[in-house]
Amino acid sequence: MNILLTGATGFIGRHLVGSLTGHTLTILSRNTEAAREKLGDEHQYLRNLDKLENLNDFDAVINLAGEPIVGKRWSDTQKKILCHSRWDITELLAALIQQSDTPPTVFISGSAVGFYGAKGNERLSESSQPHDEFTHMLCANWEQLALNAASEQTRVCVLRTGIVLGKHGGALAKMLPPFKACLGGPIGKGTQGMSWIHIEDMIGLIRFLLANDSCRGIFNATAPNPVSNAVFAHTLGETLHRPALVPAPAFAMKLLLGEAATLLLDGQFVLPTHAQEAGFGFRYPQLRQALENLL
């Protein structure tokens, strides 16, 4: 397949590029030289889409672009960056698909479990009602812009991604230093949900959606067994043979991150209902199994 890919230099994107051998990849990146250095010379690179009037030459589009949501306080300026780094490229790709005479057969576009907002202990499927807050607004508009590309010729699959666990990057890389130093533990009360997925299953799900013509619509990209933050901390500590007894107080998170602390303090228990109904099989359905493989 001839695939157009955005967000290729990110944590998920780098793993995806490595798994798509045998396909022709055109990678969209503002810094094509840095992307080429990271991902190799065997791919085509585009700095922008300005010269494209349609996407007739592509069989598939995978859209993973977006400013990282964790790590900076959500000022008004940062919120605009978070939104438009996702919305603008998605809207442009959907418009180019609509303008195509022979459009791509599939458009896979990112979203996040933040769509659901703070939902307490409720187990969430793709049909669950969200809590109205910033992350829901960001994801809901992002998803709708992608779904605008749907037609008889192009099926759209939207990935509501959880916490992706993998080596050498992502959320796990940020968690490991304090745990290895015996300073790890739950965040706040520790009752908030953590909807996680092993990087191999994340890539496997994207490839599954790419290949299965019957798949379209919303898919939760999470393992089938979400856990509380306290259980996650305990399991990570046991896997590393370290204690996990030093909690991170909620007030400290709020002082450090402001409104963005909601990502750490208000989680979700999200289930991959549509992926399992479609026949996708998880290699790492249990957290302990996933962490032992990675660590």
Residue pairs with C-beta under 8 A, 6 or more apart in sequence:
1 23
1 24
1 59
1 60
1 210
2 23
2 24
2 26
2 57
2 58
2 59
2 60
3 20
3 23
3 24
3 25
3 26
3 58
3 59
3 60
3 61
3 62
4 26
4 28
4 55
4 58
4 60
4 61
4 62
4 93
4 104
5 13
5 16
5 17
5 25
5 26
5 27
5 28
5 61
5 62
5 64
6 27
6 28
6 62
6 63
6 64
6 65
6 89
6 93
7 13
7 63
7 64
7 65
7 66
7 110
8 14
8 16
8 17
8 25
8 27
8 28
8 29
8 35
8 39
8 64
9 29
9 34
9 35
9 38
9 39
10 64
11 164
11 166
11 169
11 170
11 199
12 64
12 161
12 164
12 170
12 199
12 202
12 203
13 64
14 38
14 39
14 169
15 166
15 199
15 202
15 203
16 62
16 64
16 203
16 206
17 25
17 27
17 39
17 40
17 43
19 203
19 207
20 207
24 44
25 43
25 44
26 43
26 44
26 45
26 46
26 58
27 35
27 39
27 43
27 44
27 45
27 46
28 45
28 46
28 47
28 48
28 49
28 65
28 89
29 35
29 45
29 46
29 47
30 47
30 48
32 45
32 46
32 47
35 45
36 43
36 45
49 92
49 93
49 96
52 96
53 96
53 99
54 96
54 99
54 100
54 101
54 103
55 61
55 93
55 96
55 97
55 100
55 103
55 104
56 100
56 101
56 102
56 103
58 104
59 104
59 105
59 106
60 104
60 105
60 106
60 107
60 108
60 210
61 93
61 97
61 104
61 106
61 107
61 108
61 109
62 108
62 109
62 206
62 210
63 89
63 90
63 93
63 107
63 108
63 109
63 110
63 146
64 110
65 85
65 86
65 89
65 90
65 110
66 82
66 85
66 86
66 110
67 81
67 82
67 85
67 86
69 82
69 112
69 114
69 135
69 260
69 263
70 171
70 260
70 263
72 78
72 260
73 257
73 258
73 259
73 260
74 82
74 134
74 258
74 259
74 260
79 134
82 138
83 138
83 141
83 142
86 110
86 138
86 142
87 141
87 142
87 145
90 109
90 142
90 145
90 146
91 145
91 148
93 107
93 109
93 146
93 149
94 107
94 145
94 146
94 148
94 149
97 103
97 104
97 107
97 149
97 151
97 154
98 148
98 149
98 151
102 153
103 149
103 151
103 153
103 154
104 154
105 153
105 154
105 155
105 213
106 154
106 155
106 156
106 157
106 209
106 210
107 146
107 149
107 150
107 154
107 155
107 156
107 157
108 156
108 157
108 158
108 159
108 206
108 209
108 210
109 142
109 143
109 146
109 156
109 157
109 158
109 159
110 142
110 158
110 159
110 161
111 139
111 142
111 143
111 146
111 158
111 159
111 160
111 161
111 218
112 135
112 139
112 160
112 161
112 162
113 124
113 160
113 161
113 162
113 195
113 220
113 222
113 268
113 270
114 135
114 136
114 138
114 139
114 263
115 130
115 135
115 136
115 139
115 140
115 143
115 160
116 124
116 128
116 130
116 131
116 136
116 160
116 268
116 270
117 130
117 131
117 132
117 133
117 135
117 136
117 266
117 268
118 131
118 133
118 262
118 266
118 268
119 128
119 130
119 131
119 268
119 269
121 191
121 193
121 269
122 128
122 269
123 269
123 271
124 220
124 268
124 269
124 270
124 271
125 220
125 271
125 273
125 274
126 160
126 217
126 218
126 219
126 220
126 273
126 274
127 273
130 136
130 140
133 262
134 259
135 262
135 263
139 160
143 158
143 218
146 156
146 158
147 156
147 158
149 156
150 156
150 216
155 213
155 215
155 216
156 216
156 217
157 209
157 215
157 216
157 217
157 219
158 217
158 218
158 219
159 205
159 206
159 209
159 219
159 221
160 218
160 219
160 220
160 221
160 222
160 270
161 197
161 202
161 221
161 222
162 194
162 195
162 196
162 197
162 220
162 221
162 222
162 223
162 226
162 270
163 170
163 171
163 194
163 195
163 196
163 197
164 170
164 171
164 196
164 197
164 198
164 199
164 202
165 171
165 172
165 196
165 197
165 198
165 199
165 290
165 291
165 294
166 172
166 198
166 199
166 200
166 202
166 294
167 173
167 199
167 294
170 199
172 294
175 184
175 236
176 240
178 184
178 246
179 233
179 236
179 237
179 240
179 242
179 244
180 240
180 242
182 242
182 243
182 246
183 246
184 233
184 236
184 237
184 242
184 243
184 244
184 246
185 233
185 237
185 244
185 245
185 246
185 247
185 248
186 229
186 230
186 233
186 244
186 247
186 248
187 229
187 233
187 247
187 248
187 250
187 253
187 264
187 265
188 229
188 247
188 248
188 249
188 250
188 253
188 264
188 265
189 230
189 250
190 228
190 229
190 230
190 233
190 247
191 228
191 229
191 230
192 228
192 229
192 264
192 265
192 266
192 267
193 226
193 227
193 228
193 229
193 267
193 268
193 269
193 270
194 226
194 227
194 228
194 229
194 232
194 267
195 220
195 222
195 223
195 226
195 267
195 268
195 269
195 270
196 222
196 223
196 226
196 227
196 232
196 287
196 290
197 205
197 221
197 222
197 223
198 223
198 282
198 283
198 284
198 290
198 293
198 294
200 283
200 284
201 223
201 282
201 283
201 284
202 221
204 280
204 283
205 219
205 221
205 272
205 275
205 280
208 215
208 275
208 278
208 280
209 215
209 219
212 278
212 279
214 278
215 278
217 274
218 274
219 272
219 274
219 275
219 278
220 270
220 271
220 272
220 273
220 274
220 275
221 272
221 275
222 270
222 271
222 272
223 272
223 282
223 284
223 285
223 286
223 287
223 290
224 271
224 272
224 276
224 282
224 285
225 285
225 286
225 287
226 268
226 269
226 270
226 271
227 235
227 287
228 267
229 267
231 287
232 287
233 244
234 244
235 287
235 288
235 291
236 244
236 291
237 243
237 244
238 244
238 288
239 288
239 291
239 292
239 295
240 295
248 264
250 261
250 265
253 261
253 264
253 265
254 261
254 265
257 263
257 264
272 280
272 282
284 290
284 293
